Amino acid sequence: MCCTCFDFAHTVRHLSKFIANPSEDHWQAAMHLLRYIKGTLSQKLCYDGKAPFPLKVYVDADFANDIETRKSVGGIITFVASGPVSWCSKSQATVALSSTEAEYGSLAEGAREVVFIRQLLADMKMEQSCSRIYQDNQQAIGLAINPMHRARNKHLDVKLHFIREKIERKELEVVYVNTNDEIADMTKPLAKRPFQHLRHIALDCLGAQLRGRIIISS
């Protein structure tokens, strides 16, 4: 999951919480995951070695779906050279008070990932223009772009200033993406059809597009 298989990051994250004392339900879920892996052995990660290397990040979060802790789960998928290079699905450190706060938490994590990968690419002499973070929550985007201070958002100040600083420096921009094309949705539970749709977008594995690409088996 950490190296080539981003599509079941959420499942692995959830099952790992019970690894010390799994039940029969967890065993059945693990077996279901193994059957999924066997059925998708032909899926590939594709990287276009001839195209420019624009860095783009998709971020998303649910809101308080963990019934035990009520912490939100945030997800990030980072693309370089038309393919995913890093991803994560993890519970946020604190309980979010609104869906906007949960989404903004993922946005901040996405910004940190942008800073890290931009520096890594710079060390390899691959300077980047302004990077893009794709988010499907308009309120979270508004908080990042609009400097207006609101009392209800004062506890977000550190994250707010971090993202705004990067925007002002032209290192990144936050762009709205339709929920149907929000690839980071794959890092939380999804129905079969939308999951397959997003996986197809992320893998971009149409046969005609594989020519001249670096391919890594999932």
C-alpha positions in Angstrom: 0.0 0.0 0.0 2.8 2.4 0.8 4.7 1.9 -2.5 2.4 1.1 -5.4 -1.2 0.6 -4.2 -3.0 3.8 -3.2 -6.4 2.5 -3.9 -6.8 0.5 -0.7 -4.9 2.9 1.7 -8.1 3.5 3.7 -8.8 -0.2 4.1 -5.2 -0.9 5.3 -5.4 2.1 7.7 -8.6 0.8 9.2 -7.6 -2.8 9.5 -4.2 -1.9 11.0 -6.0 -0.5 14.1 -7.1 -4.1 15.0 -3.9 -5.9 14.1 -3.2 -6.8 17.8 -6.6 -8.3 18.4 -8.5 -9.0 15.2 -12.0 -10.5 15.2 -13.6 -12.7 12.6 -15.1 -9.6 10.9 -11.6 -8.2 10.5 -10.3 -11.5 9.1 -13.1 -11.5 6.5 -12.4 -7.9 5.6 -8.7 -8.8 5.2 -9.6 -11.7 2.9 -11.8 -9.5 0.9 -8.9 -7.1 0.4 -6.6 -9.9 -0.7 -9.3 -11.0 -3.3 -9.4 -7.4 -4.5 -5.6 -7.3 -4.9 -5.7 -10.6 -6.9 -8.4 -9.2 -9.1 -6.5 -6.0 -9.9 -3.0 -7.3 -10.6 -3.2 -5.8 -14.1 -3.6 -2.3 -12.8 -0.5 -0.1 -13.3 0.9 3.2 -12.1 1.9 5.2 -15.2 4.4 8.1 -15.3 5.0 10.2 -18.4 8.7 10.6 -18.7 8.5 12.9 -21.7 6.0 15.4 -20.3 6.7 18.3 -17.9 6.6 17.4 -14.2 3.8 19.6 -12.8 3.1 18.9 -9.1 -0.5 18.6 -8.1 -2.2 17.4 -5.0 -5.7 16.2 -4.3 -7.0 16.5 -0.7 -10.2 15.5 1.0 -11.7 14.6 4.4 -14.8 13.1 5.8 -16.4 14.7 8.9 -16.5 12.8 12.3 -17.2 9.4 10.7 -15.3 7.5 13.4 -18.1 6.7 15.8 -15.6 5.9 18.7 -13.5 9.1 18.6 -15.4 11.4 16.2 -12.1 12.3 14.5 -12.2 13.0 10.8 -10.2 11.0 8.3 -8.1 13.0 5.8 -6.7 11.8 2.6 -4.0 13.1 0.2 -2.8 11.9 -3.2 0.1 13.7 -4.9 0.8 13.5 -8.6 4.1 14.1 -10.5 4.5 13.3 -14.2 0.9 12.3 -14.5 1.0 9.6 -11.9 0.6 9.3 -8.1 3.9 9.4 -6.2 2.7 9.7 -2.6 -0.6 9.2 -0.7 -2.0 8.8 2.8 -5.2 8.2 4.7 -5.1 8.9 8.4 -7.2 10.2 11.3 -6.7 13.9 12.0 -5.0 14.8 15.3 -7.9 16.6 16.8 -11.7 16.4 16.5 -13.0 18.9 13.9 -15.9 21.1 14.9 -17.2 21.4 11.3 -16.8 19.9 7.9 -15.0 23.0 6.8 -12.4 22.5 9.6 -12.0 18.9 8.7 -11.4 19.8 5.0 -9.1 22.6 6.0 -7.0 20.2 8.0 -6.5 18.1 5.0 -5.7 21.2 2.9 -3.0 22.1 5.4 -1.5 18.6 5.2 -1.6 18.8 1.4 0.3 22.1 1.6 3.0 20.5 3.8 3.3 17.7 1.2 3.7 20.3 -1.6 6.5 22.1 0.3 8.3 18.8 0.9 8.0 17.5 -2.7 8.9 20.9 -4.2 12.1 20.9 -2.2 12.9 17.3 -3.2 12.4 18.2 -6.9 14.4 21.4 -6.5 17.3 19.3 -5.1 17.1 17.2 -8.3 17.3 20.4 -10.4 13.6 20.2 -11.4 12.3 23.6 -10.4 8.5 23.9 -10.2 6.1 26.7 -11.1 3.1 27.3 -8.9 1.8 24.0 -7.7 -2.0 23.2 -7.5 -4.0 21.7 -4.6 -7.4 20.4 -5.7 -10.2 20.6 -3.0 -13.9 20.1 -3.4 -15.0 22.2 -0.4 -15.7 25.8 -1.4 -15.6 27.1 2.2 -12.2 25.7 2.9 -10.9 27.3 -0.4 -12.5 30.6 0.7 -10.6 30.4 4.0 -7.3 29.8 2.2 -7.8 32.7 -0.2 -9.8 35.3 1.7 -7.7 36.9 4.5 -10.8 38.0 6.4 -10.7 36.9 10.1 -13.7 35.4 11.7 -14.1 34.6 15.4 -15.3 31.1 14.8 -12.1 30.3 12.8 -9.6 31.8 15.2 -8.4 28.3 16.4 -7.3 27.7 12.7 -4.9 30.6 12.6 -1.7 28.6 12.4 -2.9 26.5 9.5 -4.5 29.6 7.9 -1.3 31.6 7.9 0.8 28.6 6.7 -1.3 28.1 3.6 -1.8 31.8 2.9 1.9 32.3 3.1 2.5 29.7 0.4 -0.2 31.2 -1.7 1.2 34.7 -1.4 4.7 33.4 -2.4 3.1 31.8 -5.5 4.3 28.4 -4.4 0.8 26.9 -4.6 -2.8 27.7 -5.5 -5.9 26.1 -4.3 -8.3 25.0 -7.0 -11.9 23.7 -6.8 -12.5 20.3 -8.2 -15.9 18.7 -8.6 -16.6 16.0 -6.0 -17.1 13.4 -8.8 -13.5 14.0 -9.9 -12.0 14.4 -6.4 -9.4 11.6 -6.5 -8.6 11.9 -2.8 -12.1 10.5 -2.1 -10.5 7.1 -2.7 -8.9 7.4 0.8 -12.3 7.0 2.5 -15.2 4.5 2.1 -16.9 4.7 -1.3 -19.4 2.7 -3.2 -18.1 0.5 -6.0 -19.0 2.6 -9.0 -17.5 6.0 -7.9 -14.5 4.1 -6.5 -13.8 2.5 -9.9 -14.4 5.9 -11.7 -11.8 7.7 -9.5 -9.4 4.8 -9.8 -9.6 4.9 -13.6 -8.8 8.7 -13.5 -5.9 8.2 -11.1 -4.3 5.3 -13.0 -4.9 6.7 -16.5 -4.3 3.3 -17.9 -5.9 3.4 -21.4 -3.8 1.3 -23.7 -3.1 4.1 -26.2 -1.7 6.3 -23.4 0.9 3.8 -22.1 3.3 4.3 -25.0 6.6 5.9 -23.8 5.7 5.7 -20.1 7.4 4.3 -17.1 5.1 1.6 -15.7 5.0 0.2 -12.2 2.8 -2.8 -11.4 0.5 -2.3 -8.5 
